[in-house]
Amino acid sequence: MLGRWGGYVLFGLLAVADVHAIGQATCVTFSPSASSFPVVSNGVAAPILLSEDDWGGVQRTAYDFAMDIHNVTGVMPLLLNVSIPATSTNLSLASIRPIIVGTLGQSSLIDEVVQNTNLDVSSIDGQWEAFMTREVANPLPGISSAYVMIGADKRGTIYAMYDHSEQIGVSPWYWWADVPTKTHSEIYVDSAGCAHGSPTVKYRGIFLNDEQPALQGWAMVRFTNGTGAALTDSPFNHFFYTKLFELLLRMKANYLWPAMWSSAFGVDDTLNQPLANWYGIVMGTSHEEPMMRSIPVEWTLFGVGPWDYSTNAQNIYDFWVVGADRGKPYENVWTVGMRGDGDLPLAGGQNIALLEEIIADQRQILSNTYPGVNVTTIPQMWCLYQEVLGYYEDGMTVPDDVTLLWTDDLYGNIERLPTLSERNRTGGAGYDLVGGVRDYKWITTYEQMSLAVARNATRIWILNVGDLKPYEKEIEFFIALGWDSSVWNINNIDTYVELWAQREFGLSSEDAATVADVIANITRFNSNRKPELLNSTVYSLWNYREAENMLAMWQATNESATQVRDSLPAEMLPAYFELVYHPVQASYTLANMWIAAGMNNFRASQAFLSANDYAAIVEELFQQDWELEVEYESQLDGKWTQMMSQTHVMYSYWQQPQANTMPYISRYQAQKQALAGAMRVAPEGTQAAWPGDNQYQCAQGYSCPNPSLSIDPYLPSGNRYFDIGAGGPVPFNFTATSNVTWVTMSPVAGYISPDAPEQRVFATVDWSQLSSTEIALITFEAYPQGQPSMSLTATLTANYTQVPNNFTGFVEGDGCVSIEAAHASRNTTVEGITWINLPGYGRTLSGVTPWPRGGDELNFTVGTGPSIEYDFYTFNTYQDSGNVFITTYVSPSQNSLGPTRPLAIGIQVDSCEPQVSYFVPVVTPGTQPAAWDGLDGWVATNVNPIYMNFTAEPGAHTLTLWMIEPTVVVQKIVIGVSPSLQPMKCAS
């Protein structure tokens, strides 16, 4: 996933520090000009005029708009319904320049203004959710000018007002994330106004899912007296949902799948459905809940017989009729199709004929429910989730007007993109992003959704947001991309968070950039391994300094987040804590705890007394994890009680653990000395320790030789280390010496005790003194109190290697060449397509992918398409055979172009024949390859490794990646002389 979200703002917004709106044309200012209209000036607010025949949701939003103006300026505008025809007599506002708000064709007041002024509204007339605003002269009798805000439909008008609310300083998250409203004494709008056409995606929304225990527990406290709905005990009543409806509209979303576990939207509160419609929210239901009825809750309450259409069709049909009748008065997108009870495949296995009959019957219900209405005009969607995609690929058909809702793989990777023939459907296509590794409850990427835009899958976008918090920014970006994908592109994507940080916290551009980096790191680190999938060995404790480097990056991120927090005024701290600081603290604490647990077990296996120190760290961090939850939930007098109650430590399978339990730790018997003596020595790059026997010293596991290490000039760290530790309660002094002048030890001496049980000693080579491979002996002498001295000698082989002076590229170090995909030597363009960098994408630095990804699905035979090249130099081959092993790490994308177009990439070394890899095995649609899932599967590690070997004698070479299919993302390439490398950990 991308580490930073980006954005672009029109009219020079990037140049100003006082950012209040993201990704939209701005027309609000806070000082007057010759071409501005006063909203609030000299303590007087322009009145807001509507007509009583406008939509109820517009009337309600106008109240919010007036309150927003008041909260920004302290001045409350008059909010008036005006009768038609409007005259200065009934207005009594002849000397006032008002704001006139309304919906074209619905508001008689707006229609009168348009008629009086001959205002050109052709840009929005008949358009879905479009709006325009501007100052007009003589809009009504006796009024010299007014600022009109006109929506093409109900939501167009609502969005016009909320767009201005955001611009004046009211964040969409003012309530849901406690973002303070920015205050100004005066507000003006440009006379030319703002406008927006129809959005990119017609239905843009969220799905509350897996909402227990956090969201449900919080809502029970916040919106009930401790007792939920009579039939379901659900707390998701209209008090909860109206707060959510407002948030969605402020973000310019319009679509909702309600909470479904132990909840039933239409049953929990009879006001839920009518209020959703009144506010302006289009309701839907999830992939397993056809015909606006909750499954399994409503079927459990009201159903008769088994949930099996092959044996109980009439009772299920009648059940659906109730859902249709109940939803008839409201704006909906109807889910059609059927899955088994409990979100499982249908009983009896695949039965395409039965499913086609089910959808036909559901459409008949809709026809009966809406007599005289052509059923093809009623919005419907069929969700191709899991095995249902298999039905579709096996030939199941649905009517052309039904939207095909493609899904992800439960991990945020789109399973299928519409083919050219599928894009001609009148019902269009859309996407349901779930994000599900072990109940991981959010995933969205610009890279994935750009594919949906390129292939016209823009009818419906729905994002599973779990508990809603703490994914506020990510949700808003998903909706913003659906609102206007043209604003966001690959060149400006990483400015979004900076603008977001300025809007939410009033930061300087410098501090906003710091927050953007913090968010980038949180996203990337948690993408490397999602918190629920962490364990004590995810990051190597002895190879390539991976675990300690990971901790160092977390620590630096934490320090940056803390530095910004300490500069904020008190009123900003709750929002900053919720949106930035807590995600950093919680993630850092969890990662630190797991790595400490790994180090505890690692040191215990090496007979290091410091194992106990790591055990104490684990216990401390486990307590800190709880304290962070308490801190979050106790803010603002407990406003968010229960919101962080999701368990997240010690998953054993995909479902959440019933309780957080501490990672396993070992305790060292501190009073007893290790059998081999007081001093322990652990060299870099091995699990073993000396002296004494250890199973990792050699294959035999006993009577093994002393340690030996190697080093070369291109080792990224530039040195090797030895960890010297206490093997028990006896303290000792030690020295570290070398028998050659070209090795420097640092430090050369130290003191180890139970209070300071471990110290690292580095060995550095002065390569200027060498002209060939040499060997050094490094000796550690220990002088334990009251015991004989100890000595251990290690061998350090300095492999002297050099490349020609004229070579530029990547060089073998420590047995491998590690290449970040972005660091290409050359890049070619074919038919307008070239490989571009995706900043922050992937596990390490970024990814590269062919771009643009137009809707024509252009592909190439190997050797003819766009290519990207990397120059590299090797000194060794596998067992001197002339062969090297190349691992190309690609993102875990799906074969989304359909069953006849599996993903592929071509890889070539020098002029050798390119090798082609179809790296995602073709499997039954709706299922995943065996390597996809699991603790260390492609998705858990966020990479899919492609293994190949090539002939490449020592020397200079060029590796070429050839585009065959679009949508391939390459993160990293590792060239090694051993088939057993850990290449992703091999540093550049």
N, C-alpha and C positions, 0 to 999 in steps of 0.2 A: 504494500500500500504506500501511497505517497506520504512522506514525512512532513510536508508542509502543504497546506491548501493555499491556493493563490487566487488573486482577483484583479480586477481592472475597473477603474472608476472613471467615468466620463467627466469632461469639463474641468480637468485639472485638480481633482480632489486630492490626488497624491501630493500635491504641492503644499497643502495646508495642514497645519498641525491639529486643528479642531475637527476631527473626522467624526461625523455622526451617522453616515450612511455608507453602505458597501455595495458596490456593483450596480449603481443606478445613476441615471442622469440627475444632477442636483440642481435645484432651483431655489433653495432656501439660503438666505444670508442673514446676518445679524446686525447689519448696518445699512442705512438707506442709500439708494442711488437713484439716478434720474429715471431708471427703467425698473423700479421695484414697486411692489404693492405692499402696504403695511398690514401685517397680521396683528402685531401688537406694537404700538408706537406711543410714546409719551403716556404710558399707563392706560391706554385705551385699546381694547381688542375689537377687531372686526367681528360683527355678529355672523353667525353661521345660519344660513337659511336653507330649509328643506320644504318639500311639500308632503302632506300627510298621506298621499297615495303612493309614495315610494316604498320600497321593500322594507320590512321590519328590520332586517339585518343592517340596512343602510342607516336607518334611524338610530339603531343601537350603537353602531360604530361612530356616528356623528357625536354621540355623547362622549365616547372614548377620546375622540379627536379634540373636543372642547376641553376635556380634563387634561389631556396631554399639553395643550397650550397653557393651561393654568399651572400645571406642575413645572413647566419650564420657566414661565415668566411671573407667576404669582397673580396674573390677571385672568379672570374667568370670562370667556366670551358668552354673549347671549346665544342661545340655541332656540331657533324659532321655526315652527311650521307656518307656512305662508299659503293662504288660500289663493285660488286661481279664478279669474285673472288677477294678477298681482298689480297693485297700484300703490302709489306713495301713501295713499290714505290708509289702506289696511296694513301697510308696512310700518308707517310712522318712523321711517329711517331715511328720510330724504337726504339728510346731510351726511349719511354714513356710507362708506364703501364696504359692502358686505362680502363674505364668501358664500357662494351659492353652490350647493352640493346636490347631485342627483343622478339618476340613471336615465339614459336616453330611452325614450319610448315608454318609460314607466313613471317618471316624475313629470307631472304636468308643469311644474315650475321650470324645470330645465327645458322642456319642449317649448315653453313660452319664450325663454331666453334665446334659444336657437332661432326661433321664428323672428323675434324682434331684431336680432343682430345679424341675421344671415350667416351665422357662424358655420364654418366648414367643419363638419364632424365626419366626413367621409372616411377619415383614417381609422375610426373606431366603429363606425356603424356596422352592425352585424358581426363584429369580431368577438371572439371568446375572451372575456376577462380583460379587455383592453381599456385604457383610460387616457384622457387628455386633460390638461389644466392650462389656464391662461387668463389674463386680465382682458375683459371686454368692456367696451364703452356702451353706455345707455342700455343695459341689459333689460331693465324694467322701467316703467314710467316713474320719473322723479329720481332715479338713481343714476349718477353720472358714470360710475364704473363699478365693476365687481370682479372678483377672482372666482372663476367658475371651475368646478371640479366635476367632470362628467365621466361616468363609467358606461361602457357599452352594455353592460349587464350588471346584475347585483354585485358580484364580486369585483368587477372592474371598478365600481364606485368605492367599494370598501378598500380595495388596494390603493386607490388614489389617496384616500385619507391616511391610511397607515404608512404609506410611503412618505408622506409629508411628516408624520409623527416621528418616524425614524430620523429624518433629516433635521428636525428641530432639536433632537437630543434624547428621544425616548427609545431605548433598546427594546427589541422584541422580547428580550429576556428580563425586563425590568422586574417582573414578579417571579418568574421561574428560576432566575439565577441572581436575583437581588441586585441587579445592575442599577446604580443610582442614575436618576435623570439629570442630564446636564442643564444647567440653568443659564438663562440669558434674559436681559431686561427687555429686549426688543427682538422681534422676528419680522423678516421681510421675505417676500418671494419675488422671483424675477417675473416680470410681466409676461414674458414668453412662456412661462410655466414649464411643466414636465409632461412627458407622455410615455406610454408604453403600449406596444401592440400585443397581440396574442402571445402567450407564453410558449416556450419550446415544447413543454410536456403538458398535455391537457389536464390530466389528473395527477397531482403531486401530493404525496402524503406519507404517513407513517403508520406503523403497526405496533401497538403495545402488546408485548408478548413475553412469556416467561416472567410475568410481572410479580411473581411471588418469590421471596418474601418482601422485597424492598418496597416497590411501588404500592402494593396492596396494603402492606403494614402501615406505610406512611399515610395513605389515603384514609385508612380506617381511623387514624388519630386525627387527621386534619379535617375531614369532611363528614364525620359521623359522630354520634355520641358513644361510640364503642360498639354499636350494633349495626351490622350491614343490612342489606336488602332482605326482606322477609323470606323469600324463597331460596336465595343463594348465599346470603350473608356477605354479598359483595359490597365494598365501600364505594364503587365507581358510580356514584349518583350524578345528578345534573349539576350539583355544585362543583364537583371535580371536573366534569366534562366541559362546562362553560369556560372554566379557566383554560382548559386545553384548546377549545375552539378559538378563543381569542389569540392564543399564542400562534396557532397554525395560520390564522389569517394575517397576523402581523408579519410572519415570515413569508407570506404569499403562497402558502400551501392551501389546498382545498379539499383534501381527501383523507379519510381515516378508517382504518380497521381497528375496532375497539378491543380493549382487553378481553380475553376469552377464557382464561383458566379460572374456573369457579365463578365466572361472571357471564352475564347475558345482557347485552346492551339494551335490548328491547323489553326485558323483564325486570332488570334491577331497579329501574326508575322509569315510569311511564312518560316522564318529561324528557328523557334523553333524546329520543328520535325527533320530536317536534322542535326542540331547542337547537339541535344540530342543523336542521333545515332553516330555522329562523336566523341563526347566526350566518349561515351560508356554507356549511360544511357538507360535502358529498359523502355519504356513508357507504361503506362496503363491508365485506366480511372476508375472512381468510380463505385459503385454498381448500380447507376442509369443511367450510360452513356455507353450504349453498342456500340460496333463496332467503338471505337475510335472517337466518336462524342459527343460533349458537349450537355448536356441537363440541363436546357431548352434553353440555349443561342443560339446554332446553330439551333435548331428546330424553335425557335421564328424567327430567321433570314431567314431560308431557307425552313422550313417545309411547307407542303401543307396539310391542313385539320387537324383533331384532332389527338392527340397522342393516338390513340386507334387502336390496331392491328386488333381487331374484325371487325372494320368498315372501316379502312383506310390502309390495309396491303400493298398495292402496293406502295403508296407514302412513307411509312415508310421504306419498303424494299429498294427502290431506294435511300433514304436518307442514309441508312447504306452502300450501295454499294459505295457511294462517300467516306465515312469514310474508307472503306477497301482499295480502290484504293489509297487514299491519304497516308495511313499508310504502304502500301505494301513495299516500299524500306527500311523500317526501322525495328529495333528490337522492338517487342511489346509483351505484354501479352494482348490478346483480351478479353474484358468483354463481356459475352453473357447473355442472359435473357433480362428482361424488367420490369421496374416499371412504375407507373403512372407519369404524368408530375408533377413537383414540389416535387419530392422525396416522392410520395404518392403511396399507393397500386394501382394496375391497376383498371381502370374504369370497372365497372361491376362485381367486386368481384373476388373470386378465380375461376380460370378456368385453371386447370392443362393441359388439352388437348391443349388449346391455347398456353400456355407457352412452352410446348414441341414442338409445331409446330414452334413457334418463334425461338427456339434454333436450330431446324433443318434447318430453312431457313437461319439463320446466318451462320451456318456451310457450307451451300451450297454457300453462298456468298464467304466465305473464300476459298472453293474449286475452285470456278470460278476465284478468284483473284490470286491464286497461282496454275496455271495449272501444272499438273504433280507432285504436292506435296501431299503426303498423309495428309489429314486434321488432322489426329490424332497426327501428329508431330508438329502442329502449336500450340504454347502455348495459352491456353484459360482458363478462370476462370469464375465460377458462384458464385456470392456473396449471401450467405444465410442470407440476412439482413431482420430483422423484419418479415413481413408476408411471405416472401419467404421461411424462415425456415419452416413455417407451410405447404407450398406446398410440400416441401421435405419430411417432416414427414408424410404427407398424401399420399405419394406414387409417387410423381413426380420423374422421372428419367432423367438423362442427360448422355451422353456418358461417358464411363469410363475414357477417357483421359482428360476430363475437370476437372480442379482443383476445389474442393469444398472449397470456402473461407468462413470459419466460422467467425462469428463476435462476438463482445462483446454486452452488453446490453445497450449501450450508456453511461455506467458508468465505463467501464474498466473491467467488469467481464465476462469472456468467457461464452457464452451461451451453446455451445455444443462442446464436444470433439469427435474425430473420434472413433467409436467403432472398435473392432478387424476386423470385416468384411469390414469396410469402409477404413481401412488402406491399403488394397490390391489394391486400385484403381491405375491405371497407372498414372493418373493425380495428384494423391496425394491430400494433403490438406494444408490449410494455415489459417492465421488469420488476420483479419482486426480489429485493436483496435481503437475505436473511442474516448471514453472519453467524456461524454456529459452532466453532470448535469448542466442545465441552460447554455448551451453553454460553459461549462468548457472545455478547449481545449487541455488538455493533461492528459493521464493516462497511466502508464505502470508499471508492477511489475514483478520482477523476479519470484515470486510465481506463477503468472498466466502463464507466458511464459514457465516456466519449465514444466507445464502440456502439453503445445503444443509440446515441444521437446520429452517428454516421450511417447507421442502418435503419433509421426512421422508426426505431422502437420507442416512440414518444407519446403513445396514447395514455399509458399509466406508468408511473414510477411509485413504488411503495417500498419503504425502508423499515425493516424490523429494528426498532430502537430499544427493545427490552423495557427497562424501567424509565426511559426517557433521559433521566439524569444518570451519569454525568457525561453525556455525549452531546451537550448543547451545541457546541461549535460545529461538530461534524454533521449533525442533523441539519443545521441551517445551511451549511455548504451544499449538501445534497439537494435541498429545496431550491437554493439559489441557482444551482446548475440547471434544475428543471424549469425554473422560472425564465431564465434567459441564458442558454448555453453559449450564445454568441459573445457574451461578455468575457467568458473565461476561456483561455487558450494556453497552450503549452509554454508560451513565452512569458505569461504574466501570472501563472498559477501560484507562484510562491510569494505573492504580495498579499494574498487574502488574509492571512493570519495577522500581518502587520496592521492592516486596516481594521480588522476585527478587534485587535488589542487597543488600538487608538479609540475606537468607538466605545468599547466597554469600559475602559479604565482611564481614558483621557491621557494616555501616555505620550511622551515625546516620540519622535520617529526613531530615536536611538533605542529607547527602552522597548518600543514596540517590536523592533528588530530582534532584541534579546528574547522577548516573549515568543516571537515566531521561531527562533532557534530552539527554545525550550520545548515548544509544542512539537517541532520537527523531531526532536530527540525522543520525546515520550512516544510519539507515534512509531518511529522506526524501531526503538528498543522493544516496545511491546508487540511490534509486528514480527521481529526476529523470533520471539517466542511469547505467545500470548500468556498473560499472567496465570491463567488457569492451567497452562501446560508446563509451567516451570517445574523443575526438579533440581536436585543437588548436583547433577552431572551434565546439565544442558550446556554449560560453558566449561570448556576444558580447564582443569585446575593445574595442569602441568605442561600443556603444549601451547606455544605461541603466546603465552601470558594472556590468554583470552579472558578468563574470569576476572583477573585483576584489572585488565583494560576496560572490561565492561563496567566494573564497579567505579573505576576512575571517571568514565564518561557519565555515569549516573551522578556521581558526586559533583562533577563540574556543572551538570544540568541543575542539580539541586541548589548549588551556590548561586547560579544565575537567577533562578526563580526567587530565591530568598532575597537577593540584592534588589530586585524590582519590588518585591513585597514591602521591604523596609522603607522604600521611598514613597509609598502610597499614603494618601490621607485615610483616616480611620473609616470614613464612610465607604471607601472602595474595598476594604479588606474582606468582607464576606463574599462579594462577587469574585474577587481574585482567588480567594481560597477555594471556592467551589469550582471555578473554571480552569484554574492553572495550578495553584499551589498544592491542593490535595491530590490531584492526579500524579504530580511529581512525587510527593511524599509517599503516597500509598504504593506506587509502582517501585520506587527506589527501595523502600522498606522491604517489600516482598522479594525483590531480586537479591538484595543484600542478605536477607535471611536465608534464602536457598543456597547462595554461594557459600555463606558461612557454614551452613549445614554440610555442604560438600567438603569444605576444608576441614571441618571437624572429623568427619569420617576418614578423610584422606590422611590427616596427620595422625589419627589414632592408628591407622594401618602401618604408619611409618615409625611408630613408637615415639612420637613427639609429644612432650608434655603440653605444648601449645594447643593440643586438641581441646583441652579444658577451656582455654580462653575463647575458642571458637564456639564451644557449647554455650558459654555464657552470653556471647553475642547473639546467638540464635534465640535464646530465652528472652533477652532484652528486646530484640526486634519483634518477636511474637507478641510481647506485651505492647510494644509501640504500635503495632498494627491495630490492636484493639483501641488504643488511645486515640488514634487518628479517626477511627469510626465515631468514637464518642465526641471528639472535637467537631467533626462535621455536623453531627446531629444535634449538638447543643448550641450551635450558633443561632443568633436571632431568636432567643428564648425558645429554642426547640422547634423552630419552623420545619426543619427537615428530619425530625425524629423518624427513625426506621428506614430512611432512604438509603443508607449505606449498610443495611443488614445482610446483603447478599454474602453468603459464604464463598470462600475463594482459595482456601488452603487445603492441600492434600486431597485433590480429586483422585478417584480411583477408576472412574469411567466418565462417560460424557455428562452424566447428571451431576448437579451440584452436590457437594458433601452435606451431610446433615448438620455438621458442626465444623468450625475451623479447628484443626488439630495441628500441633507443632511438628515440623519435620523431624525425622528420627535423628538423634544425636547419640554419641558415645562419650563415656567419661573415662579418663585416664586415671589409674590408681596413683595419685600424685606422690604418695609416700614411698613408692617402690620404684627402684631404678630399672631401666631397661637392661635385659640380659647382656647386651654388648657394651654397656657402659654409659657414662654420663653424656657423651657427645653424640649427636645425630647429625648426619650430613645428607641432604636431599638435593641432587643436581637437577638443573633445568632439563625438561624434556623427558622425564621418566617418572613413573609412580614409585620407583624404588627409593630406599634409603640405606645408608651404610653407617657404621659397620654392623656385622651380624647378618643373619640370613633374612631374606625378603623374597616373596614369590615373584616380584617383578624385576629382580636383578638379572636373572637369566632364566632360560627355559627350565633348567634343572631346579631352580629355586633354593639351592643351598650350595655351599662351596663355590660361589660365583666370584669372578674377578672384581677388582676395584672398579669404580665407575670410569667411564670414558665419554668424552663429549667432543663435538667438532664445531668449528666456526669457520666462516668464510667472509670475504670483504662485503658481500651483498646481503648479509643477514640484516633484516630491517632494524632490529633492536641495537645492533652494533656491539653487543657483548653477550656473555653467558653468565649465569648466576649459580650460586650454591646457597641453599638455605641451611644455616647452622642452628641447631636447636638443642634444648635440654631433653635428655632422656630420663629425667627423674628429678628428685629434689635437690641434688648436689649442684651448686653453682660452679662455673669454671671460666677462666680466661682462655682465649684461643688466639692463634696467629694463623695467617694465610700467606703463604709464600710460593714463589715460582722459581724454577731452576733456570729460567732464561730472562734476558733483559727485555724481550719484546712483548712480554705479558705483564700487565699491571693489575694488581689486586687492589680492590677498594671495598671496604676498609682492610687494612693489613692486620688488624687486631680487634678484639671485642671482648665483651663480657656477657655471659649467659647465666641467668638465674631464674627461679620460679616466677619472679616479678617481671622479668624481661626474657621470656623463654625462647625467643627466635630472632635471628638477624640474617640479613641477606648480604652476601659477598659477591661482587662482580669481578669477572675476568675480562679484560679488554686487551685486544691485540694492536700493536703499533705496526701496521702493514708496511710502513716505509722501511722497516728493517728486514723485510722478507723478500725473497725472490723466488721461492719455491715452497712447497708444502713442508711444514715443520711440525714437530711434536714437543709439547711442554709438559712438565710434571708439576702439578699443583698440590701442595701439602698443607693439610690442616692439622695443627698441633693443639691439643687441649690439655689444661692443667686443672683437673678437678680438685676441689679442696679435700684434703685427707685421702686422696686416691692417687694411684700411679697415673702418669701422663698418658695421653692417647694420641695416636697419629693415623691419619688416613691420606693416601695419595691418589689423586685423580689424574687421568691423562686427557690433555686437551690437544686435539689435532687441528692445526691451522691450515685449512685447504686454501692454498694461494691460487687465486683465479683472477684473470684480467680479460677485459674485452678490448677490441681495437679502439683506438682513439676516435675513429670516425663513426663508430656505431652509436645510434640513438634508438632507444627502445627499452624493453624490459629484460632483465638479466636474472638468470638463475641464482637463487640464494637459498641455502639450507635445503637443497635438493629439489626445488620447484620454482616455477615462474608464476607469479600471481598477478593477474591483470584485472583491474576494474574496467568494466565494459565501456565506461565513458571515456577512457583514456586511449582513444584510437589514434593510430598513426595516419590513416587515410580513410576517406568516406566517399562513396560514389553515389550518384543519383541516376535512376533509371525511370523514365516515364513520370517524372515529377515526384518520385518517392525516394526518400533518403532515410538513413538511420539517424534518429535524434536522441538526445539525452533526456531522461525523465529524472529530474533532480530529486534526491531524497528517496527514490524508489528502491525497495529491496533491503537486503540485510546489511550491506556495508556502505556503499557510496551512493549508487544510483543505478538505473537501468537504461538500456538502449532498445529502441523499437523502430520498425519501419513506419514512416509518417509522410503524408497524411494517410489516414485509414478511411479513404472514401468509401462510398456505398457500393462501388462497382466490384469490390472483392477481388481486386487484381492479384494474381499470383504468377509465379515464374518457375521454370525448370531450373535446376541447380546450375549455377554458373552464368545465368543470363540476367539476374535481377540485381537490385541494389546490394552493394557489398560494403563491409567495413573491415579494415585491416589493422593488424597489430604486429609490430616488429618485436622479435624476442631473440635471446641468445642463451644457449645452453652449453654446459661443460661436460655433462654426463648423459648417458642413456641407461635404460634398464639392463642391468647385468652386462653392460658393454655390447648390447645386441643391436644398437642403432635405433631402438624404438623408444618413444616417449608416450606417456599417457596423458590425454587431454580430457579434462572435465569442464564442461560448459554448463554453468548454472543458469537455468531459465526460470522465470516465474511460473508458478503452478497454474497456468492457464488451461482452459478446457478446449476440447475439439469443438469449438462453438460455431464453426461454419457449416456444420451438418455432417452426417455420417459419411459423405463421399469426399470430405475435405479435411482430413486429419491434419493437425498442426505439424509443421516440418521445418527443419533448418538444415542448411548445408554448411559443412566445415571442411576447410582445405588448408594444408600446409604446403607452402611453396607452390610448385607446379604439379604436385601429386593430384591424383584423381580425387575430387571432392567426395566426402562421405555424407550421406543424407540420413538424418534421424527423424523418424516419426515418433516423437518422444512421449506421446500420451497414448497408451494402448487403446484400441477401439474396444469398447465394452457395451453391454446392453444399455440402451439409453435410460437415463435415470439412475444408473449406478456409477460407481467410481472404480478405477483400477486398484488393485490390491495395495500398491505403494502409496496411494493417495492419502489414506487415513493412518491412524495409529500415532503413538507417542513421538515417533521420529519419522513420520511420513512426510510426503512432499509439502502438505499444507501446514503441518505442525512446525516444520523448519522453514517454511516460506520459500522453498526452492525445489526445483526438479533437476537433479543432476543428470547430464547426458555424458556417458562414458565412451571414449573412443581411443584407439591407439594409432599412431602414425610412425612412419620411418622419418627420423630426423637426426642425422649425425651431429655431434657437437659443433656448434658454430651459430651463425646468424640465420634466422628464418623469418618467414612471414606467415601468420595465421590469418585466414580470411573467413568471415562469416557471410554466408549468402542467404538473402531473403528468398524463401520459397512461398510461404503463406504469411499474410498479415497477422497481427495480434500477438506475435511472439515477442517476449521481453527477455533480453539477456542481461543478467546482473554481473556475472563474473566469470573469468576463464582461468583455470589453473593447469599448468603444464608441468608434469612431474616425471621423475625417473623411477617411481615406485607405484604399483597398483594399489597400495594400502595407505596412501596419503590421507590426511584429513584436510582436503584442499580448501574448503571454505575458511579454515582457520589459518591457512598459510598466508602470511601477511604480504602486502605489496611492498 
